[in-house]
């Protein structure tokens, strides 16, 4: 009998990361972890085979912790997954909408469901995560308290869904990266690929401009560029980037060569298949 793949995620059973694992790896065993650090440690130690980690959301922006933790973790990206986020308003069985006085959830979920909260005139209370809120509400059995979480969380914790798909924006989508201990580059020419890398430029005038110039001149599409401080140092800025293509593609190879010339640090974090959701990114023409 083949051993089940164990995939770490941050949060409790029923979290959106749990749903992403179920969709992407239906036969895997999801492994809940209290924090992102715990999830990354489980992958690094071999306790988990992979990790499903959210990196950005179309409404809330980047998941800040990850941009600090990922480069330092020594782990590699081997895949990505896009999950449309659908929030449900739930409460103990038998609760009516008019019973609810407060609603608990993760700060992002509350921020993404402002309309229903305002419409019902209930007080939002920030909790650690969506699924954890559902568990707490289930355990307390207080009909004046609701949670905003996933449909899976409502099933797991035996709650009634009082209002479905209560998110303000229909496009609300989270991008996850699949992390592994070892690098596993996708094969060149195997379809649309993404290359992710981190770098620090030399402390020279226009170093970033020069480092990135090669991507423009070689026709390489950069889909993400993020900067963040290293060790709280205002002058040590590290960059995280996603580009289309494989490092051995002629244009990208030249662009990376130029980038390395103007960088004091450079590391490829992953080369992996682009998720089909990216095909919906095409920009509207004026």
GUFILUM-233768 format. One record per residue (C-alpha): residue in one letter; x, y negated, z; residue number from 1. Coordinates in Angstrom, 3 decimals, always signed. Layout:
<site><resn>A</resn><east>X</east><north>Y</north><up>Z</up><resi>NUM</resi></site>
...
***
This chain:
<site><resn>X</resn><east>+0.000</east><north>+0.000</north><up>+0.000</up><resi>1</resi></site>
<site><resn>X</resn><east>+1.435</east><north>-3.397</north><up>-0.993</up><resi>2</resi></site>
<site><resn>X</resn><east>+2.011</east><north>-5.855</north><up>+1.820</up><resi>3</resi></site>
<site><resn>X</resn><east>-0.309</east><north>-8.869</north><up>+1.807</up><resi>4</resi></site>
<site><resn>X</resn><east>+1.284</east><north>-12.215</north><up>+1.016</up><resi>5</resi></site>
<site><resn>X</resn><east>+1.205</east><north>-14.385</north><up>+4.156</up><resi>6</resi></site>
<site><resn>X</resn><east>+0.661</east><north>-18.096</north><up>+3.432</up><resi>7</resi></site>
<site><resn>X</resn><east>+1.127</east><north>-20.739</north><up>+6.143</up><resi>8</resi></site>
<site><resn>X</resn><east>-1.015</east><north>-23.876</north><up>+6.308</up><resi>9</resi></site>
<site><resn>X</resn><east>-1.487</east><north>-26.741</north><up>+8.758</up><resi>10</resi></site>
<site><resn>X</resn><east>-4.842</east><north>-26.767</north><up>+10.524</up><resi>11</resi></site>
<site><resn>X</resn><east>-7.438</east><north>-24.313</north><up>+11.763</up><resi>12</resi></site>
<site><resn>X</resn><east>-9.419</east><north>-21.670</north><up>+9.843</up><resi>13</resi></site>
<site><resn>X</resn><east>-11.843</east><north>-23.478</north><up>+7.531</up><resi>14</resi></site>
<site><resn>X</resn><east>-9.465</east><north>-26.382</north><up>+6.775</up><resi>15</resi></site>
<site><resn>X</resn><east>-9.167</east><north>-27.588</north><up>+3.164</up><resi>16</resi></site>
<site><resn>X</resn><east>-5.675</east><north>-26.026</north><up>+3.019</up><resi>17</resi></site>
<site><resn>X</resn><east>-7.299</east><north>-22.685</north><up>+3.921</up><resi>18</resi></site>
<site><resn>X</resn><east>-9.763</east><north>-23.133</north><up>+1.023</up><resi>19</resi></site>
<site><resn>X</resn><east>-6.863</east><north>-23.918</north><up>-1.365</up><resi>20</resi></site>
<site><resn>X</resn><east>-5.163</east><north>-20.643</north><up>-0.338</up><resi>21</resi></site>
<site><resn>X</resn><east>-8.390</east><north>-18.652</north><up>-0.868</up><resi>22</resi></site>
<site><resn>X</resn><east>-8.778</east><north>-20.170</north><up>-4.355</up><resi>23</resi></site>
<site><resn>X</resn><east>-5.136</east><north>-19.894</north><up>-5.468</up><resi>24</resi></site>
<site><resn>X</resn><east>-4.238</east><north>-16.573</north><up>-3.787</up><resi>25</resi></site>
<site><resn>X</resn><east>-7.504</east><north>-14.659</north><up>-3.120</up><resi>26</resi></site>
<site><resn>X</resn><east>-5.669</east><north>-11.566</north><up>-1.796</up><resi>27</resi></site>
<site><resn>X</resn><east>-3.292</east><north>-13.414</north><up>+0.562</up><resi>28</resi></site>
<site><resn>X</resn><east>-3.484</east><north>-13.659</north><up>+4.343</up><resi>29</resi></site>
<site><resn>X</resn><east>-3.867</east><north>-17.330</north><up>+5.410</up><resi>30</resi></site>
<site><resn>X</resn><east>-1.743</east><north>-18.207</north><up>+8.474</up><resi>31</resi></site>
<site><resn>X</resn><east>-2.975</east><north>-21.244</north><up>+10.466</up><resi>32</resi></site>
<site><resn>X</resn><east>-0.302</east><north>-23.478</north><up>+12.079</up><resi>33</resi></site>
<site><resn>X</resn><east>-0.814</east><north>-26.343</north><up>+14.541</up><resi>34</resi></site>
<site><resn>X</resn><east>+1.485</east><north>-28.843</north><up>+12.781</up><resi>35</resi></site>
<site><resn>X</resn><east>+3.237</east><north>-29.336</north><up>+9.430</up><resi>36</resi></site>
<site><resn>X</resn><east>+6.560</east><north>-28.676</north><up>+11.193</up><resi>37</resi></site>
<site><resn>X</resn><east>+5.229</east><north>-25.333</north><up>+12.453</up><resi>38</resi></site>
<site><resn>X</resn><east>+4.071</east><north>-24.386</north><up>+8.950</up><resi>39</resi></site>
<site><resn>X</resn><east>+7.442</east><north>-25.284</north><up>+7.377</up><resi>40</resi></site>
<site><resn>X</resn><east>+9.318</east><north>-23.412</north><up>+10.148</up><resi>41</resi></site>
<site><resn>X</resn><east>+7.180</east><north>-20.298</north><up>+9.540</up><resi>42</resi></site>
<site><resn>X</resn><east>+8.203</east><north>-20.340</north><up>+5.846</up><resi>43</resi></site>
<site><resn>X</resn><east>+11.875</east><north>-21.040</north><up>+6.619</up><resi>44</resi></site>
<site><resn>X</resn><east>+12.053</east><north>-18.223</north><up>+9.207</up><resi>45</resi></site>
<site><resn>X</resn><east>+10.352</east><north>-15.674</north><up>+6.948</up><resi>46</resi></site>
<site><resn>X</resn><east>+7.300</east><north>-15.348</north><up>+9.217</up><resi>47</resi></site>
<site><resn>X</resn><east>+5.279</east><north>-16.610</north><up>+6.225</up><resi>48</resi></site>
<site><resn>X</resn><east>+6.043</east><north>-15.839</north><up>+2.553</up><resi>49</resi></site>
<site><resn>X</resn><east>+4.734</east><north>-19.171</north><up>+1.244</up><resi>50</resi></site>
<site><resn>X</resn><east>+3.117</east><north>-22.396</north><up>+2.444</up><resi>51</resi></site>
<site><resn>X</resn><east>+0.150</east><north>-24.372</north><up>+1.062</up><resi>52</resi></site>
<site><resn>X</resn><east>+0.832</east><north>-27.974</north><up>+2.007</up><resi>53</resi></site>
<site><resn>X</resn><east>-1.185</east><north>-31.098</north><up>+1.031</up><resi>54</resi></site>
<site><resn>X</resn><east>+1.000</east><north>-33.812</north><up>-0.440</up><resi>55</resi></site>
<site><resn>X</resn><east>-1.436</east><north>-36.490</north><up>-1.677</up><resi>56</resi></site>
<site><resn>X</resn><east>-5.123</east><north>-37.342</north><up>-1.936</up><resi>57</resi></site>
<site><resn>X</resn><east>-6.849</east><north>-39.389</north><up>-4.644</up><resi>58</resi></site>
<site><resn>X</resn><east>-8.636</east><north>-41.540</north><up>-2.025</up><resi>59</resi></site>
<site><resn>X</resn><east>-6.314</east><north>-41.629</north><up>+1.009</up><resi>60</resi></site>
<site><resn>X</resn><east>-2.971</east><north>-41.629</north><up>-0.858</up><resi>61</resi></site>
<site><resn>X</resn><east>+0.097</east><north>-39.692</north><up>+0.208</up><resi>62</resi></site>
<site><resn>X</resn><east>+0.276</east><north>-37.379</north><up>+3.197</up><resi>63</resi></site>
<site><resn>X</resn><east>+3.100</east><north>-39.375</north><up>+4.774</up><resi>64</resi></site>
<site><resn>X</resn><east>+4.620</east><north>-36.664</north><up>+7.003</up><resi>65</resi></site>
<site><resn>X</resn><east>+5.342</east><north>-34.388</north><up>+4.078</up><resi>66</resi></site>
<site><resn>X</resn><east>+7.596</east><north>-36.813</north><up>+2.211</up><resi>67</resi></site>
<site><resn>X</resn><east>+9.802</east><north>-36.965</north><up>+5.298</up><resi>68</resi></site>
<site><resn>X</resn><east>+9.646</east><north>-33.275</north><up>+6.185</up><resi>69</resi></site>
<site><resn>X</resn><east>+9.909</east><north>-31.613</north><up>+2.780</up><resi>70</resi></site>
<site><resn>X</resn><east>+13.370</east><north>-32.842</north><up>+1.655</up><resi>71</resi></site>
<site><resn>X</resn><east>+14.865</east><north>-32.051</north><up>+5.081</up><resi>72</resi></site>
<site><resn>X</resn><east>+13.247</east><north>-28.600</north><up>+5.272</up><resi>73</resi></site>
<site><resn>X</resn><east>+15.448</east><north>-27.023</north><up>+2.597</up><resi>74</resi></site>
<site><resn>X</resn><east>+12.332</east><north>-25.366</north><up>+1.122</up><resi>75</resi></site>
<site><resn>X</resn><east>+11.403</east><north>-25.297</north><up>-2.565</up><resi>76</resi></site>
<site><resn>X</resn><east>+8.211</east><north>-26.036</north><up>-4.500</up><resi>77</resi></site>
<site><resn>X</resn><east>+7.126</east><north>-23.024</north><up>-6.578</up><resi>78</resi></site>
<site><resn>X</resn><east>+3.614</east><north>-24.147</north><up>-7.540</up><resi>79</resi></site>
<site><resn>X</resn><east>+0.868</east><north>-26.731</north><up>-7.109</up><resi>80</resi></site>
<site><resn>X</resn><east>-2.900</east><north>-26.671</north><up>-6.606</up><resi>81</resi></site>
<site><resn>X</resn><east>-5.569</east><north>-29.365</north><up>-6.939</up><resi>82</resi></site>
<site><resn>X</resn><east>-8.659</east><north>-29.035</north><up>-4.757</up><resi>83</resi></site>
<site><resn>X</resn><east>-11.784</east><north>-31.217</north><up>-5.105</up><resi>84</resi></site>
<site><resn>X</resn><east>-12.695</east><north>-32.194</north><up>-1.533</up><resi>85</resi></site>
<site><resn>X</resn><east>-16.337</east><north>-31.690</north><up>-0.574</up><resi>86</resi></site>
<site><resn>X</resn><east>-17.257</east><north>-32.838</north><up>+2.945</up><resi>87</resi></site>
<site><resn>X</resn><east>-20.314</east><north>-31.448</north><up>+4.777</up><resi>88</resi></site>
<site><resn>X</resn><east>-22.030</east><north>-32.985</north><up>+7.803</up><resi>89</resi></site>
<site><resn>X</resn><east>-22.630</east><north>-30.143</north><up>+10.279</up><resi>90</resi></site>
<site><resn>X</resn><east>-23.923</east><north>-29.616</north><up>+13.788</up><resi>91</resi></site>
<site><resn>X</resn><east>-25.041</east><north>-26.800</north><up>+16.147</up><resi>92</resi></site>
<site><resn>X</resn><east>-27.942</east><north>-24.696</north><up>+14.876</up><resi>93</resi></site>
<site><resn>X</resn><east>-31.348</east><north>-26.328</north><up>+15.270</up><resi>94</resi></site>
<site><resn>X</resn><east>-29.978</east><north>-29.910</north><up>+15.240</up><resi>95</resi></site>
<site><resn>X</resn><east>-31.899</east><north>-32.565</north><up>+13.296</up><resi>96</resi></site>
<site><resn>X</resn><east>-30.245</east><north>-35.590</north><up>+11.658</up><resi>97</resi></site>
<site><resn>X</resn><east>-32.094</east><north>-37.848</north><up>+14.114</up><resi>98</resi></site>
<site><resn>X</resn><east>-30.438</east><north>-36.043</north><up>+17.090</up><resi>99</resi></site>
<site><resn>X</resn><east>-26.910</east><north>-37.092</north><up>+16.090</up><resi>100</resi></site>
<site><resn>X</resn><east>-25.199</east><north>-39.973</north><up>+17.939</up><resi>101</resi></site>
<site><resn>X</resn><east>-21.518</east><north>-39.346</north><up>+17.109</up><resi>102</resi></site>
<site><resn>X</resn><east>-19.513</east><north>-37.558</north><up>+14.385</up><resi>103</resi></site>
<site><resn>X</resn><east>-16.003</east><north>-36.134</north><up>+14.748</up><resi>104</resi></site>
<site><resn>X</resn><east>-13.399</east><north>-35.382</north><up>+12.074</up><resi>105</resi></site>
<site><resn>X</resn><east>-9.914</east><north>-36.144</north><up>+10.762</up><resi>106</resi></site>
<site><resn>X</resn><east>-9.310</east><north>-39.864</north><up>+10.235</up><resi>107</resi></site>
<site><resn>X</resn><east>-9.129</east><north>-39.402</north><up>+6.432</up><resi>108</resi></site>
<site><resn>X</resn><east>-12.394</east><north>-37.450</north><up>+6.310</up><resi>109</resi></site>
<site><resn>X</resn><east>-14.185</east><north>-40.119</north><up>+8.345</up><resi>110</resi></site>
<site><resn>X</resn><east>-12.753</east><north>-42.785</north><up>+6.032</up><resi>111</resi></site>
<site><resn>X</resn><east>-13.947</east><north>-40.845</north><up>+2.992</up><resi>112</resi></site>
<site><resn>X</resn><east>-17.541</east><north>-40.570</north><up>+4.321</up><resi>113</resi></site>
<site><resn>X</resn><east>-18.231</east><north>-44.142</north><up>+5.451</up><resi>114</resi></site>
<site><resn>X</resn><east>-21.562</east><north>-44.424</north><up>+3.609</up><resi>115</resi></site>
<site><resn>X</resn><east>-23.361</east><north>-41.583</north><up>+5.398</up><resi>116</resi></site>
<site><resn>X</resn><east>-21.913</east><north>-42.647</north><up>+8.780</up><resi>117</resi></site>
<site><resn>X</resn><east>-23.212</east><north>-46.200</north><up>+8.233</up><resi>118</resi></site>
<site><resn>X</resn><east>-26.563</east><north>-44.995</north><up>+6.886</up><resi>119</resi></site>
<site><resn>X</resn><east>-27.187</east><north>-42.760</north><up>+9.921</up><resi>120</resi></site>
<site><resn>X</resn><east>-25.875</east><north>-45.408</north><up>+12.338</up><resi>121</resi></site>
<site><resn>X</resn><east>-23.657</east><north>-42.893</north><up>+14.148</up><resi>122</resi></site>
<site><resn>X</resn><east>-20.291</east><north>-43.506</north><up>+15.828</up><resi>123</resi></site>
<site><resn>X</resn><east>-17.192</east><north>-41.942</north><up>+14.212</up><resi>124</resi></site>
<site><resn>X</resn><east>-14.650</east><north>-40.297</north><up>+16.549</up><resi>125</resi></site>
<site><resn>X</resn><east>-11.176</east><north>-39.428</north><up>+15.219</up><resi>126</resi></site>
<site><resn>X</resn><east>-10.052</east><north>-35.832</north><up>+15.835</up><resi>127</resi></site>
<site><resn>X</resn><east>-6.911</east><north>-33.876</north><up>+14.886</up><resi>128</resi></site>
<site><resn>X</resn><east>-8.412</east><north>-32.130</north><up>+11.852</up><resi>129</resi></site>
<site><resn>X</resn><east>-11.671</east><north>-31.288</north><up>+10.080</up><resi>130</resi></site>
<site><resn>X</resn><east>-11.909</east><north>-27.569</north><up>+10.900</up><resi>131</resi></site>
<site><resn>X</resn><east>-10.837</east><north>-28.177</north><up>+14.516</up><resi>132</resi></site>
<site><resn>X</resn><east>-13.706</east><north>-30.671</north><up>+14.852</up><resi>133</resi></site>
<site><resn>X</resn><east>-16.148</east><north>-28.036</north><up>+13.572</up><resi>134</resi></site>
<site><resn>X</resn><east>-14.833</east><north>-25.524</north><up>+16.137</up><resi>135</resi></site>
<site><resn>X</resn><east>-15.104</east><north>-28.070</north><up>+18.992</up><resi>136</resi></site>
<site><resn>X</resn><east>-18.660</east><north>-29.039</north><up>+18.021</up><resi>137</resi></site>
<site><resn>X</resn><east>-19.620</east><north>-25.361</north><up>+17.812</up><resi>138</resi></site>
<site><resn>X</resn><east>-18.171</east><north>-24.588</north><up>+21.249</up><resi>139</resi></site>
<site><resn>X</resn><east>-19.767</east><north>-27.604</north><up>+22.971</up><resi>140</resi></site>
<site><resn>X</resn><east>-23.268</east><north>-26.936</north><up>+21.551</up><resi>141</resi></site>
<site><resn>X</resn><east>-24.152</east><north>-30.618</north><up>+22.077</up><resi>142</resi></site>
<site><resn>X</resn><east>-26.767</east><north>-31.566</north><up>+19.475</up><resi>143</resi></site>
<site><resn>X</resn><east>-25.871</east><north>-35.256</north><up>+19.668</up><resi>144</resi></site>
<site><resn>X</resn><east>-22.399</east><north>-34.490</north><up>+18.212</up><resi>145</resi></site>
<site><resn>X</resn><east>-21.768</east><north>-33.571</north><up>+14.560</up><resi>146</resi></site>
<site><resn>X</resn><east>-18.607</east><north>-32.794</north><up>+12.595</up><resi>147</resi></site>
<site><resn>X</resn><east>-17.488</east><north>-33.487</north><up>+9.040</up><resi>148</resi></site>
<site><resn>X</resn><east>-15.693</east><north>-30.462</north><up>+7.616</up><resi>149</resi></site>
<site><resn>X</resn><east>-15.805</east><north>-27.906</north><up>+4.808</up><resi>150</resi></site>
<site><resn>X</resn><east>-18.554</east><north>-25.439</north><up>+3.924</up><resi>151</resi></site>
<site><resn>X</resn><east>-16.130</east><north>-22.646</north><up>+4.923</up><resi>152</resi></site>
<site><resn>X</resn><east>-15.734</east><north>-24.213</north><up>+8.402</up><resi>153</resi></site>
<site><resn>X</resn><east>-19.541</east><north>-24.315</north><up>+8.833</up><resi>154</resi></site>
<site><resn>X</resn><east>-19.661</east><north>-20.569</north><up>+7.992</up><resi>155</resi></site>
<site><resn>X</resn><east>-16.754</east><north>-19.658</north><up>+10.285</up><resi>156</resi></site>
<site><resn>X</resn><east>-18.057</east><north>-21.599</north><up>+13.309</up><resi>157</resi></site>
<site><resn>X</resn><east>-21.778</east><north>-20.923</north><up>+12.782</up><resi>158</resi></site>
<site><resn>X</resn><east>-22.924</east><north>-24.521</north><up>+12.246</up><resi>159</resi></site>
<site><resn>X</resn><east>-25.882</east><north>-25.843</north><up>+10.248</up><resi>160</resi></site>
<site><resn>X</resn><east>-25.073</east><north>-28.140</north><up>+7.316</up><resi>161</resi></site>
<site><resn>X</resn><east>-27.390</east><north>-31.146</north><up>+7.726</up><resi>162</resi></site>
<site><resn>X</resn><east>-26.150</east><north>-33.119</north><up>+4.707</up><resi>163</resi></site>
<site><resn>X</resn><east>-24.128</east><north>-31.749</north><up>+1.773</up><resi>164</resi></site>
<site><resn>X</resn><east>-21.252</east><north>-33.328</north><up>-0.159</up><resi>165</resi></site>
<site><resn>X</resn><east>-21.264</east><north>-36.539</north><up>+1.901</up><resi>166</resi></site>
<site><resn>X</resn><east>-17.979</east><north>-37.920</north><up>+0.504</up><resi>167</resi></site>
<site><resn>X</resn><east>-18.204</east><north>-41.482</north><up>-0.904</up><resi>168</resi></site>
<site><resn>X</resn><east>-16.181</east><north>-40.691</north><up>-4.043</up><resi>169</resi></site>
<site><resn>X</resn><east>-16.909</east><north>-37.756</north><up>-6.353</up><resi>170</resi></site>
<site><resn>X</resn><east>-13.285</east><north>-37.786</north><up>-7.591</up><resi>171</resi></site>
<site><resn>X</resn><east>-11.926</east><north>-37.068</north><up>-4.077</up><resi>172</resi></site>
<site><resn>X</resn><east>-9.174</east><north>-34.510</north><up>-4.791</up><resi>173</resi></site>
<site><resn>X</resn><east>-6.153</east><north>-33.298</north><up>-2.833</up><resi>174</resi></site>
<site><resn>X</resn><east>-2.958</east><north>-32.072</north><up>-4.445</up><resi>175</resi></site>
<site><resn>X</resn><east>-1.155</east><north>-29.275</north><up>-2.618</up><resi>176</resi></site>
<site><resn>X</resn><east>+2.339</east><north>-27.908</north><up>-3.211</up><resi>177</resi></site>
<site><resn>X</resn><east>+3.196</east><north>-24.235</north><up>-2.709</up><resi>178</resi></site>
<site><resn>X</resn><east>+6.472</east><north>-23.919</north><up>-0.784</up><resi>179</resi></site>
<site><resn>X</resn><east>+8.939</east><north>-21.017</north><up>-0.594</up><resi>180</resi></site>
<site><resn>X</resn><east>+12.319</east><north>-20.262</north><up>+1.003</up><resi>181</resi></site>
<site><resn>X</resn><east>+14.020</east><north>-19.557</north><up>-2.326</up><resi>182</resi></site>
<site><resn>X</resn><east>+14.018</east><north>-21.588</north><up>-5.532</up><resi>183</resi></site>
<site><resn>X</resn><east>+12.026</east><north>-19.893</north><up>-8.293</up><resi>184</resi></site>
<site><resn>X</resn><east>+12.145</east><north>-22.007</north><up>-11.439</up><resi>185</resi></site>
<site><resn>X</resn><east>+9.414</east><north>-21.488</north><up>-13.998</up><resi>186</resi></site>
<site><resn>X</resn><east>+10.721</east><north>-20.327</north><up>-17.379</up><resi>187</resi></site>
<site><resn>X</resn><east>+11.446</east><north>-22.999</north><up>-19.974</up><resi>188</resi></site>
<site><resn>X</resn><east>+8.767</east><north>-23.006</north><up>-22.689</up><resi>189</resi></site>
<site><resn>X</resn><east>+6.255</east><north>-21.110</north><up>-20.530</up><resi>190</resi></site>
<site><resn>X</resn><east>+3.679</east><north>-23.914</north><up>-20.799</up><resi>191</resi></site>
<site><resn>X</resn><east>+3.376</east><north>-27.391</north><up>-19.237</up><resi>192</resi></site>
<site><resn>X</resn><east>+5.863</east><north>-27.685</north><up>-16.354</up><resi>193</resi></site>
<site><resn>X</resn><east>+6.619</east><north>-30.155</north><up>-13.557</up><resi>194</resi></site>
<site><resn>X</resn><east>+10.109</east><north>-30.810</north><up>-12.189</up><resi>195</resi></site>
<site><resn>X</resn><east>+10.304</east><north>-32.348</north><up>-8.700</up><resi>196</resi></site>
<site><resn>X</resn><east>+13.528</east><north>-33.842</north><up>-7.343</up><resi>197</resi></site>
<site><resn>X</resn><east>+14.800</east><north>-36.136</north><up>-4.591</up><resi>198</resi></site>
<site><resn>X</resn><east>+17.641</east><north>-38.639</north><up>-4.969</up><resi>199</resi></site>
<site><resn>X</resn><east>+19.385</east><north>-41.581</north><up>-3.329</up><resi>200</resi></site>
<site><resn>X</resn><east>+20.884</east><north>-44.275</north><up>-5.529</up><resi>201</resi></site>
<site><resn>X</resn><east>+24.318</east><north>-45.814</north><up>-5.034</up><resi>202</resi></site>
<site><resn>X</resn><east>+24.335</east><north>-49.172</north><up>-3.233</up><resi>203</resi></site>
<site><resn>X</resn><east>+24.908</east><north>-51.198</north><up>-6.424</up><resi>204</resi></site>
<site><resn>X</resn><east>+22.923</east><north>-54.028</north><up>-8.054</up><resi>205</resi></site>
<site><resn>X</resn><east>+20.172</east><north>-52.637</north><up>-10.329</up><resi>206</resi></site>
<site><resn>X</resn><east>+21.160</east><north>-49.044</north><up>-9.466</up><resi>207</resi></site>
<site><resn>X</resn><east>+17.545</east><north>-47.839</north><up>-9.419</up><resi>208</resi></site>
<site><resn>X</resn><east>+16.783</east><north>-49.587</north><up>-12.726</up><resi>209</resi></site>
<site><resn>X</resn><east>+19.833</east><north>-47.973</north><up>-14.327</up><resi>210</resi></site>
<site><resn>X</resn><east>+19.165</east><north>-44.565</north><up>-12.749</up><resi>211</resi></site>
<site><resn>X</resn><east>+15.635</east><north>-44.486</north><up>-14.169</up><resi>212</resi></site>
<site><resn>X</resn><east>+16.464</east><north>-45.972</north><up>-17.574</up><resi>213</resi></site>
<site><resn>X</resn><east>+17.290</east><north>-42.540</north><up>-18.997</up><resi>214</resi></site>
<site><resn>X</resn><east>+13.728</east><north>-41.336</north><up>-18.510</up><resi>215</resi></site>
<site><resn>X</resn><east>+12.402</east><north>-44.152</north><up>-20.708</up><resi>216</resi></site>
<site><resn>X</resn><east>+15.044</east><north>-43.816</north><up>-23.429</up><resi>217</resi></site>
<site><resn>X</resn><east>+14.602</east><north>-40.023</north><up>-23.568</up><resi>218</resi></site>
<site><resn>X</resn><east>+10.796</east><north>-40.126</north><up>-23.613</up><resi>219</resi></site>
<site><resn>X</resn><east>+10.315</east><north>-38.312</north><up>-20.283</up><resi>220</resi></site>
<site><resn>X</resn><east>+7.000</east><north>-38.906</north><up>-18.486</up><resi>221</resi></site>
<site><resn>X</resn><east>+7.437</east><north>-39.627</north><up>-14.758</up><resi>222</resi></site>
<site><resn>X</resn><east>+4.145</east><north>-38.940</north><up>-12.966</up><resi>223</resi></site>
<site><resn>X</resn><east>+5.261</east><north>-39.801</north><up>-9.436</up><resi>224</resi></site>
<site><resn>X</resn><east>+7.937</east><north>-41.920</north><up>-7.759</up><resi>225</resi></site>
<site><resn>X</resn><east>+7.840</east><north>-42.416</north><up>-3.981</up><resi>226</resi></site>
<site><resn>X</resn><east>+10.370</east><north>-44.135</north><up>-1.733</up><resi>227</resi></site>
<site><resn>X</resn><east>+10.838</east><north>-43.692</north><up>+2.000</up><resi>228</resi></site>
<site><resn>X</resn><east>+13.461</east><north>-44.457</north><up>+4.635</up><resi>229</resi></site>
<site><resn>X</resn><east>+15.993</east><north>-41.908</north><up>+5.809</up><resi>230</resi></site>
<site><resn>X</resn><east>+16.490</east><north>-41.668</north><up>+9.603</up><resi>231</resi></site>
<site><resn>X</resn><east>+14.742</east><north>-45.019</north><up>+10.114</up><resi>232</resi></site>
<site><resn>X</resn><east>+17.520</east><north>-46.818</north><up>+8.234</up><resi>233</resi></site>
<site><resn>X</resn><east>+16.266</east><north>-49.820</north><up>+6.216</up><resi>234</resi></site>
<site><resn>X</resn><east>+19.143</east><north>-49.479</north><up>+3.751</up><resi>235</resi></site>
<site><resn>X</resn><east>+19.074</east><north>-45.709</north><up>+3.190</up><resi>236</resi></site>
<site><resn>X</resn><east>+16.157</east><north>-45.205</north><up>+0.824</up><resi>237</resi></site>
<site><resn>X</resn><east>+15.438</east><north>-41.785</north><up>-0.597</up><resi>238</resi></site>
<site><resn>X</resn><east>+13.208</east><north>-41.293</north><up>-3.632</up><resi>239</resi></site>
<site><resn>X</resn><east>+10.914</east><north>-38.389</north><up>-4.447</up><resi>240</resi></site>
<site><resn>X</resn><east>+9.899</east><north>-37.934</north><up>-8.106</up><resi>241</resi></site>
<site><resn>X</resn><east>+7.796</east><north>-35.672</north><up>-10.345</up><resi>242</resi></site>
<site><resn>X</resn><east>+8.427</east><north>-35.560</north><up>-14.084</up><resi>243</resi></site>
<site><resn>X</resn><east>+6.950</east><north>-33.527</north><up>-16.925</up><resi>244</resi></site>
<site><resn>X</resn><east>+9.187</east><north>-30.821</north><up>-18.377</up><resi>245</resi></site>
<site><resn>X</resn><east>+12.022</east><north>-28.407</north><up>-17.550</up><resi>246</resi></site>
<site><resn>X</resn><east>+15.566</east><north>-29.565</north><up>-16.558</up><resi>247</resi></site>
<site><resn>X</resn><east>+16.957</east><north>-27.675</north><up>-19.580</up><resi>248</resi></site>
<site><resn>X</resn><east>+14.695</east><north>-29.576</north><up>-22.032</up><resi>249</resi></site>
<site><resn>X</resn><east>+16.960</east><north>-31.816</north><up>-24.089</up><resi>250</resi></site>
<site><resn>X</resn><east>+15.346</east><north>-35.157</north><up>-23.123</up><resi>251</resi></site>
<site><resn>X</resn><east>+15.039</east><north>-34.353</north><up>-19.426</up><resi>252</resi></site>
<site><resn>X</resn><east>+18.598</east><north>-32.964</north><up>-19.281</up><resi>253</resi></site>
<site><resn>X</resn><east>+19.961</east><north>-36.286</north><up>-20.624</up><resi>254</resi></site>
<site><resn>X</resn><east>+17.734</east><north>-38.320</north><up>-18.275</up><resi>255</resi></site>
<site><resn>X</resn><east>+18.872</east><north>-36.344</north><up>-15.219</up><resi>256</resi></site>
<site><resn>X</resn><east>+22.521</east><north>-36.682</north><up>-16.269</up><resi>257</resi></site>
<site><resn>X</resn><east>+22.100</east><north>-40.470</north><up>-16.299</up><resi>258</resi></site>
<site><resn>X</resn><east>+20.249</east><north>-40.418</north><up>-12.961</up><resi>259</resi></site>
<site><resn>X</resn><east>+23.050</east><north>-38.397</north><up>-11.322</up><resi>260</resi></site>
<site><resn>X</resn><east>+25.649</east><north>-40.914</north><up>-12.523</up><resi>261</resi></site>
<site><resn>X</resn><east>+23.944</east><north>-43.693</north><up>-10.509</up><resi>262</resi></site>
<site><resn>X</resn><east>+22.958</east><north>-41.508</north><up>-7.519</up><resi>263</resi></site>
<site><resn>X</resn><east>+24.956</east><north>-40.504</north><up>-4.476</up><resi>264</resi></site>
<site><resn>X</resn><east>+22.597</east><north>-37.593</north><up>-3.725</up><resi>265</resi></site>
<site><resn>X</resn><east>+20.409</east><north>-35.527</north><up>-6.022</up><resi>266</resi></site>
<site><resn>X</resn><east>+18.536</east><north>-32.260</north><up>-5.523</up><resi>267</resi></site>
<site><resn>X</resn><east>+15.917</east><north>-30.443</north><up>-7.592</up><resi>268</resi></site>
<site><resn>X</resn><east>+13.161</east><north>-29.323</north><up>-5.222</up><resi>269</resi></site>
<site><resn>X</resn><east>+11.204</east><north>-27.269</north><up>-7.747</up><resi>270</resi></site>
<site><resn>X</resn><east>+10.352</east><north>-26.446</north><up>-11.374</up><resi>271</resi></site>
<site><resn>X</resn><east>+6.834</east><north>-25.042</north><up>-11.559</up><resi>272</resi></site>
<site><resn>X</resn><east>+3.759</east><north>-24.690</north><up>-13.800</up><resi>273</resi></site>
<site><resn>X</resn><east>+1.579</east><north>-27.807</north><up>-14.071</up><resi>274</resi></site>
<site><resn>X</resn><east>-1.910</east><north>-27.107</north><up>-12.674</up><resi>275</resi></site>
<site><resn>X</resn><east>-4.671</east><north>-27.300</north><up>-15.365</up><resi>276</resi></site>
<site><resn>X</resn><east>-6.256</east><north>-30.202</north><up>-13.415</up><resi>277</resi></site>
<site><resn>X</resn><east>-3.445</east><north>-32.420</north><up>-14.756</up><resi>278</resi></site>
<site><resn>X</resn><east>-5.097</east><north>-32.259</north><up>-18.203</up><resi>279</resi></site>
<site><resn>X</resn><east>-7.815</east><north>-34.549</north><up>-16.779</up><resi>280</resi></site>
<site><resn>X</resn><east>-5.259</east><north>-37.284</north><up>-16.003</up><resi>281</resi></site>
<site><resn>X</resn><east>-5.228</east><north>-38.821</north><up>-19.498</up><resi>282</resi></site>
<site><resn>X</resn><east>-5.445</east><north>-42.592</north><up>-19.229</up><resi>283</resi></site>
<site><resn>X</resn><east>-8.429</east><north>-44.479</north><up>-20.605</up><resi>284</resi></site>
<site><resn>X</resn><east>-7.486</east><north>-46.635</north><up>-23.582</up><resi>285</resi></site>
<site><resn>X</resn><east>-8.538</east><north>-50.317</north><up>-23.586</up><resi>286</resi></site>
***
